[in-house]
Amino acid sequence: MVRATGTPPVDEIQLGVYFQTVHTMQSLTLASLRLAWIDEYPKLSEVTPRRPWQDDDDTVELVASGGAWPMPLCVLTSADGLRVVEIQNDRFTVAWSFDTSTAYPGFSALSAEFLRMYAELESTIRDVISSELSAGRVSLSFVSPVGRLSATQLGLGILGGWQVAKTQARQADYAGIRIHYCSEDDNDTGVLVAVDPARKSDVEDDQPGAILRIETSRFVESNKGLTDCFTLIHNAAMRSFMDLSSEEMRAEWNHDTN
C-alpha cells in the first residue's frame, strides 16, 4: 500500500459512483436532499445532462413526443466554490478543490464523506420513488500542480523514466501526453495519466509549470464493498504516481510505502 504523508500538493480530487440509469428520477426527486445539504451547498444549477456512462457509441436519440424530459445534471456548489456535487440519474460525483487556505485532509477523510453523502442519496431515492441505486463503476481523479517543470519536461521525464535531462526538452507552444493502462496491482482497475500545461493563473510570469492528472476507475457489481473498491483505485493512483514521478516530485509529496 502507498500512502501520502504530510500535505501533498493536490489541486483537486474527485470521487464518483456511476449507477444503472434510474429513469423515473428527476430534479424534484432530490428536493429533500437539497434542503438537507443547503447549508453546505447553497448554490444550485441545472445544466445539460452528460451522456450516459454506459454508452459506447455516438448515437443521438431524440425525446419522443409525450415522453419524459431527461433529467438535467444537477450541480450543487459550496459558498466558496471549492466543493462541487454533481447528480444525474446515472451518476453521483463530488469534487474538492484546495488552495492556500484549505489543506488536503487525506483520502480516508474525503472518501468517508463521499460514501456518507452517497448513502443519503440512496436513502432519498428509495424513499421518494421506491427505486434502488445499483452501482456499476467507481472513479477517482487527482489533479496536482508540478512546479519548476514545463509540460514538455514533465512529459519527457515520465516517458523517458527520468533518464533524459530536462534541458533537452525543446520549448513547445503546447505539450501534453495521455497514457492509459491497467494497474499492475489490479488488472480490473484502469489508469489514465495525463500531463498538460499549468493554467497561467497558477504560475508566476515566465515560470514553467505543469498539471499532472491521474484518473483511476473500475467496474463494480453492486453497492456492496464500495469502500474496498475506492481503496483499490486509490492505491492504483498512488502506485502510478510512484512509478512515474521523479525523486523531487516524490519528496514534495512526502510519500512512503507503509
N, C-alpha and C positions, 0 to 999 in steps of 0.2 A: 504494500500500500504506500502511496505517496501522499504526503500532506504538506500544506504550506504553513509555515510558522511566521511570526511577525506580522507585518502588514504588506502583503503583496500588492503591486500596482495594478489594480483592477479598475477599469473604467466602467464596465457594465457586465452584469451576469443575468442571463435569462433562463428560467426553467419553464418547461411546458409539458402538458399531457394532452394527447390527441386521442379523441374517443370516437366511437361509431356515431354517425350523424343522428341527432335526435330531431326528427322532422317537425315535431309539434312544439319545439322550443322557440320562443320569441323573446323580444326585449322585455315585454311585460312580465314574462316568467321570472325575471330577475329582480322584480320590484322590492321584495322583502330583503334580498341580499344587498341591493343598492342602499336601502335605509340602514342596514347593519354596518355597512362599510363607509358610510358617508363622511364620518369624521376623518378617517384615514385617507379616503379617496373622494374629495368633494367635487372634482371635475368629471363630467360625463360627456362623451361624444359618441356618435354613431356614424360609421363610415362604411363604404362598400365592402361587402364580405370577401374574405380571402377564398381562393379556390379550395375546394375540399381536399384534405390531405391525402385521401385515398386515390384521387385521380392521377392516372399515369399517362394521360394524353391531353391534347389541347382542344378537346371537343367543347363547343359552346352550346349550352342549352337555353332555350327561351322559356320564360314563365308562361304556362298555359293560361288562357283566358279563364278567370274564375279560380285559378289556383292560388295556393298560399304564397304570399310575398316572402322571399328569402329573408331570413334573419340577418340584420346587419352585424358587423363586427362592433361590439360594444367596448369602448375604451374608457377605463377609469384611471384617473391620474391624481397623484397626491398634490397638495397645495404647492410644494416646492418643485414639482415636476420630476423628482428623482425616482419615483416608483410608478410603474405603469402596469395595469392589469388589462388583458385582452380576453374577451369571452365571445365565443361564437357557438353555433350549435354542434360543432365538432372539435372544439379546442378550448384550452384554458392555459394562458401563459402569464407569468409575472416577470417583469424586468426591473432590476435595481441599478441605478447609476450612482457613481461615487465621485466626489470632488474633494477639495482640500478640507472641507468641513465635515465630511462623512467618511469614516474609515470602513473598509471591508470587514464585516463581522465574522467571516468564515462560512464555509459551505454548509456545515451542520446546522447553524442557526437559520440560514436562509431556506434550506430545504425543509426544515421543520415548519417554518412559517408558511411555505408554499403548500405543503401537504395539509396543514390545518385549513387553509383557505379552500383548497380543492374539496376537502371533506364537507365544508359548509356549502359549496356549490352542489355537491352530490345530494345533500340533505334537502336543499331548496328544490332541485329538480324533482326529487322523489315526492316531496310534499305538495308541490304545485301542480304538476302534470302527471304524476304517478309513473314516471319513467326512471330507468336506471342508467347511469353512465357506464359504458364498457370501454375501458382504456385499450388502445391498440398500439400506442407509441409514446415514448418519453424522450425529451430532448434537453440539452444543456448547451449554453453558449457563453464563452468567456471572451471579452474584448479587453485587451491590455495595451497600454502605450509602451513603446520601446524608444527611449530617447537615445541621442547620440548616434543613431544609425538611420540612414535613409531606407526607404522600402527596397531599393535596389540592393543595398548592402545586406539587409536582413534576409531578403530572398536568396541572395547568393550564398550567404552563410548557411542557411537551412539546407539548400540543395547541395552544397559542397561539403557538408559536415564540418564547417568552420575550419577548413584546411586552406582556404584561399584568403589572402589578405584583403581587408575591406577596401584598401586603397586601389585595388584592381577593378572595383566596380565602377563602370562608366556612369557618368551623370545622365539621368534619363528624365524626360518630361513627365513620364508616368511609368511606374513599375508595380507589378503585383503578381502574386502566384496563388495557385489553388492546388492543394494536394488532398486526395481522398483515398482512404484505405480502411481496412478493418483493424480493430485493436488487436495487438499481438497477445494481450492477456485474455481477450474475449472476442471471438470471431463474430459474435452476434451484434457487436457494437460498432457502428460506423463512425469514422472520424474525418472531419474536414478541417484542414489547416489553411488559413488564408492570410496573406500579407498585403497591406495597402498603405499608401502614404498617409501620414497623420494629417488631420484637419489643420488648416492654417491657424485656427484659433487656439490649437493645443500646443503650438511650438512658438519659440521666440523667432524673431526675424532672422532669416538666413541660417537658421539652425536645422539640422536634419531631424527627422522624426518618422516613425512608422507605427502602424497599428497591427497587432497580431490578434487574430480571431481563431479560436478553437471551438468547433462545434462537434458534439457527440450525440448519438441517438441510438435507440434500439427498439425493436418491436416487443410488445408485451401481450399477454393473453387475457388479462383481466386487471381489475383494480387491486388485486391482492399482490403483496410484495413490491409495491411501488417504492418503498423506502430502499429496499435492496437494489432495485433497478437504478435508482438515482445514484446510489453509491457506486455501482458498476460503471456508469457512464462518466461520473466524476473522476474515478480512478483512471479511466481511459484518457480523459482530457489531461490529467496531471502527468501521466506517463508519456503522453505525446509531447508535452512541454519539456519534460526532462530529456527526452530523446533528441529533440530538435533545437534546443536552446544552447547558447554559449555559456561558458563558465560565469561571465559577468552578469548575464541575464538570470542565471540560477541564483547567484549571490544576491541580486536585487530582490528576488522573490524569497530568498532565505528558505530554500527547500531542504528537507531531509527525506529519508526513505523509511522512517519508522512507522 
